[in-house]
Amino acid sequence: MSRRVVVTGIGMVTPLGCSTPETWAGLLAGKSGVAMLTKCALPGLAPEVSIAAEVKGFSPEPVLDRKEARRMDTFIQYAVVAADEAMRSAGLGGIGTVPDPENTGVIIGSGMGGLVSIMETRDLMEEKGMGRVSPFFIPASIINLAAGQVAIRTGAQGPSYAPVSACASSNHAIGEAFHAIQRGDADMMLAGGTEACLTAISFAGFAAARALATTYDSPETASRPFDATRSGFVHGEGGAVLVMEELESAQRRGAPIVAEVIGFGMSADAYHITAPPENGEGAALAMRRALRSAGIAPEDVDYINAHGTSTPVGDLAETRAIRSVFGEHADTLAVSSTKSMLGHALGGSAAIEAGVTALALREGMLPPTINLRQQDPACDLDYVPNTSRQADIEVALSNSFGFGGANTSLAMRRWSGDSAQGGIAGPRLRLLHSLPLPQ
């Protein structure tokens, strides 16, 4: 039997707040973090794309002093601050030396990395010459330095790297951290994702790809997953870090357990550079693999935190994938998209959503899909419309998919303190693991 893995701490930096409690409260209240764009100008683009889910009021202090912060792109700052909160909430006293450095690792993903630093340095170089480029430019902007900076500050000497799979990046990070603990490569992992790339070039690229929301009554209503009038996603930013631990190690130190991670599945669409297949077969395969990894049946799942980006093709494909995997049980599942409130933080979104899913299991509350006023008849599931809901859920999935056809699904279980929890009876578990994956 592989080792069991639990989440003991969560840190978040999001458009609804620079901490987990602020974000969670905003989500349950159905609050939108979308507003007019302030972080860059978009000359030449249609004015309707000048909205964003920006992180507001963020300061890296006191976790980082001003000198340290100036040497890091904002996406790295988000990761370090989220890691500090995660460690505090896990009873580890904030970012600093971990209890067992050799058996602690850091995996933090990002889709775009230091795009802000790259653009600013390009402008500086053109204006003042190549000799003015900072020696900190490269370590300020490359994607693996979010994990690297957290590892440096904690002394973590275990696995340390950055998955890059567009909007699935941080689910890959959490899934790989889960596997690292399962197989004994680490007893503790700091895992998640981060993104801060609200730049003219990223808006221009997404607008050219016709991916951004362009029709809405107000910025707050622009992200409308599963609504018949949805027109695209809202560009966002933010990140989250989870403290994940081997169960017995966590119990020995008296760690507060939020939820148990029980499975992870991933797949590739092998179909298109940006669009999923209409039937959602790649997403379905990832969910089936998550169920098999967890040793559970489709009927055991109560809630899905959907990828739900508010794009016409993506939301429909995910709905069809859920129906493919869960059959009639899909009619009793609760499904919601927190991107309706947080926008799409790209490589940081999955980590935020994994943290939200863990909290939903612990608190027995489901965040809503807001702005769902005219549900698409083809998107025919229970999307927890507009208002959060109390629900005694036991098992949940968190889905994240990315450009290039990357699909991921993370399975979690509510933690009850029962030492026998976390596995279906042995014979059934072995049977499920022996079954071939449905095609």
N, C-alpha and C positions, 0 to 999 in steps of 0.2 A: 504494500500500500504506500503510495507516495505521500509525502509530508503535506500537512494541511497549512493553508495560508490565510491570514486574517489581515484586515485593515484596522490599524490602531490610531491613525492620525490623518487629518485632511487639512490642507491649506489651499486657499483660493484667492486669486486676484481676477475680478470680473467686472463687467459693466454695471453690475448691481451692487458692487462693494468690494473693498480691498481686504476682505476676510470671509471665512466660511459662514459665520453667523449672519452677516449682512446679506450675503448672496442667498442663503437659504430662506431668510425672512422675505426677501424681495420676490423670490420665486413663488413661495406659498401665497403671497399677496397678489400674484399675477401682474407684477410691475414690469414695465418694459424698460430696458436699458438703451434703447435706440433713440437717437436725437440727431440734430443737424451736425455734420462733420465740422470739427474745429482744428484737427491736427495737421491738415494740409489743404492746399488749394487745388482745384481741379480745372484749370483753364482748358477750354476746348471740349470738355465733356458735358453731356446733357445735365442740367441742374438737378434733375430728379435722382441722380446717383450720389449726390452729395449728402448722404446720410451714413451713419455708422453706429455701431455698438462700441463706443469708446470706454476705456477704463478711466474713471474720473477721480480726481483727488488723490492719485497715487503718489506716495513718497517712499523711496527705499530706506530712508532713515527711520529708526536707528539701527536697522539690521545691517545696512551698509553706510559708511560715511561718504561724504560728498566726493572725496578723491577716488575712492573705490568705484562709486557709481559712475563717475565720468569715464571710467575705463571699460565700461560694459554697455552693450546695447540694451535697450529697454527689455527685450525679450528675456535676457539673462537676469536682469533685475527682478522681473516678475517671478522667475523660477526660484531665485534665492529667497525672496520674501515669502513665497508660498511654502517653500521647504521649512523656513523658520516657523511659520504657523503650524504646519503639519507636525513638526517635532514637538512643539509646545503642547499641542492637543493630544499627542501620543504619550505625554508624560516624560519627555526627554529634555525638557528645559530649553527649548529653542535651538537654533542652529549652532552647532559646536561639536565637540568630540562625541562620537557615538560610542555606546558601551563596548562593542566588539568590532573595531575597525576592519580587521582582516575578513570578517564574515558579514560585512555590510557593503552594499553596492548602490549605484545611482544610475538609473536609466531615464532620461528625460528627452522626449522627442519634440520636434518642431518641423513645420512644413516649409517655412520661408526663411527662418533665422534672422540674421541682422540686416535686413533690407534697408532699414532706416540709416544705419551706419554706412552701408555701402553707397547709398545715394548721397548722403552728406559728404562722404570722403571724395566721391567723384566730383562734386561741385567744388570742394576745397581745392582739389588738385588742378582743376581747370582754371580756377581763379588765381591761385597762388603758387602753383607748381608742384611737382612730384616730391620735392624735398620737404614739403610741409605735411606729408602723410604721417600720422601718428604711429609709433611702434606698437601701440595697442590696438591698431585697427583690425588686424587679423584675429587675435584672440577676443576682440570685442564682438565680432560678427559671425564667426563660424558656428555652426549649429551645435556641435558637441560640447561647446564651452558652457552651456547651461548646466549640463551634467557635470562637466569638469569643475566649474566654480563651486557647485554644491559639494562635490567630493573633496575639494581642497579645504573647504570650510568645516567639514565634518570629519576629515581624516579617513573617510570610507575608502578602503583598498580593494573592495570586491569588484564585480563587473561594473564598468562605467562606460556608457556610450549613448548614442542618440539615434534612434530609428527615424528615418525620413520617408514617410509614405503619405504625403499631403495631409488630408484631413483625418486619416486613420493613424497618424504618427503616434499620438499619445496613448491610444488603445494598444498599439503594438508594444509601446514601452511598458505598460502595465501588464500585458499578457506575458511578455518576456521576463519581467520581474517575477511574476507568478511561477513561471517555469523554472527560473533560477533557484527559487526557494524550494520548490517541489523536488528538484533533483539534487539539492544539497550544495549548490554553488554559493549560497549565502543563507544567513538566518534572518537578515533584515534587508529591505530594499527601499530606497526613496525613488518613487516612480511617478511619471506624469508627463506633462507637456506644457508648452508655452508659445505664445505668438504675439508679436507687436510689429506689424508691417503695414500700418495705415499710411500708405505713401501714394503719391500720384501715379507712379508706375504700376502699382498693384491694382488700383482702381481702374486705370486705363486697360490693363490686361483682362480683368474680369468683365469690364463693360464690353470690350471687344468680343469676348466669348459669349456675351448675352446671358451672363450668369447672375447679374445683380438685379435686385428688386427695382422696378421702374414705375409701378403704379401703386398708389396708396393715398389714403385720405390725410394721414399725418405720419411723420416718421415712426411714431410708436406702433402704427398698424401695418408697417411695411412687411414685417416678417409674419407670414400667415401659413404655416405648414398645414397641408391637407385641406386648405380652403379652395373652393372652386375658382377664386379670383387671384390666387397666388401668382407672383410674377418673377420670383427669383430670391436669392438669399441676401441678407444684410451683412456687409463686411464688418467684422468685429475683431476683437483682440482679448487677450487674457491668458490665464493658465492655472494649473493646479498641480499639486504634488500630494501623493498618498504615501504614508508610512505603511509598508506591508511587512509582516513578520511570520515566521514559522510559529504555529500555534503554541507549542509547548514552551518555546522561548519567550513568547509574549506573556503567557500565563505565569511563568516564573518571575518575571519582573513586575507583575501586577498591572499590565498595560490595559487601558480601556479599549475594548474591542467594539468596533462599529459594525462590521459585517464580515462575512467569510467569502473569499474568492474561491469559487469551486470549479470554474472551467473557462476555457478560452478557445475560440475558433477563428481561423483566418482563411481567406481564399483570394483568388484573383479572377476578375471577370474575363480577362483575355479577350476583350471585346472592342473598347474604344478609349481614346485618350481622356475624355471628360465625362461621357455619358454611360450610365449602366444599361445593360440589356433590359428591354421593356418588361420582361417576366421576372426580373430580379433574381435570376438563378444563382449568381455569384454571392449575393447577400444571403440567400437561403442556405447555400452550402456553408457559409461561415457560421450561421446560427445552428445548423445541424451539428457542425463540428464542436461548437461550444457545448451543446447538450451532451454529445458523446463524451467530451472531455470531462464534464461534470458528473457523468453517470446518471443522468436524469432523463425522464420522458418529457415530451412537449407539454403534457397536461400538468406537469409540476410547476410550470412558469406562470406567475401571476401578473407581471408587469414588464413592459419593455420601454426603456428610455430610447426613443427612436433617433436615428440620425436626423431625419425630419428637417431638411434645410429650407423648405418653402420653394423649391424649384418644381416646375410642373412634371418633369420626367422623373426626378429622384424620389419624390414622395409617393408617386404611383408605383414605381418599381419596388420600393420598400414595403408598401402595403401588400403587393402581390407576393413578395417573398415571405412575409409573415403568414399569409394565407396558405402558401405552399407548405410551409414547415408545420403549422399548427392546426391546419384543417378546421374542423368544427370548433375546436377549442379557441380559435382566434376570436370568436364571437364573445367569449367571456374574458378575454385579456383586456387589461388597461394598457394603453399606449399613449405616451405623450412626448412632445418635443419642446425641450427647454430653450431651443434656439428661437422660439417665438418671442422670448424675453431677452435672451443674451446675444442674439445675432449669432454669426458663425465665426468663431475664433480660430478657424482653420486647424493648424496642428495643435492648438491648445484646447480645442473644444472637447475632445473625447475624455481628457483627464477631468475636466470640470464635470462632465456628464457622469463619469464613473463615480466621482465623489458624491454627486447628487443622488445617484442610484443607491449608494451605500446608506446615505442619510434617509432616503425614502424607506428602505428596509428597516432601519433602526427606529424611525419616528412613526412609521405607519401612516405616512402622508404622501400623496402623489402630487407632484407639481403639475400645473395645467398646461395645456396648449392654448395660449391666448390668441385673440383675433380670429377665432374659428367661428365665423358668423354664417357662412354659407358653405357647408361641408360639401366637398367634391363627392358626387354620388359614386364615383369609382374608388374613392378612398373611404371604405365602408367599415372602419373599425371604431372602437371606443377610444377616442383621443383625449379623454379627460378635458372636455371643452371649457375653457375660459375661467374655471374656478377649481382651486385645489380640492383634493378629496381625501378624506380619511379612509384608509384601507389596510386591513391586516394581511399584508403580503409576506410570503415566505421566500420566494425565489424570483429574481429579476435578471433581465438581460440589458446590456447597454451596447447599442450598435453604433459603429462609426465606419464610414466608407470614404475613400479618397480618389482623386483623379488618378488615372492610370489603372483603375479597376481594383484598387486595394479594398478589401472587405474584412472587417473584424467584428467580433461579438464576444463580450465579456459576461460571464455568468457569476452571479453573487447570491448568497443565501443570508437570510436574517440570522443574527447571532442571538441565541437564547441562553447561553451559558451551559448548555447541555453538552457534556464531554463526548456523548455518542452522536451528536449532531454532525451533519456535513456529509453523510454518506447514506445512500439507500442501501438496504440490506445486501450483504455480500453477494449472494447468488445473482440477484437482479443486476447489481453493478457490473459483475463480470459478464453477464449476458449482454447488457447494453454495449459494453466495450468490444464485444466480439462481433457485433452486427456490422455489416458493411454500410457505408454511408449511402443514403438514397441519392439517386441521380436526378 
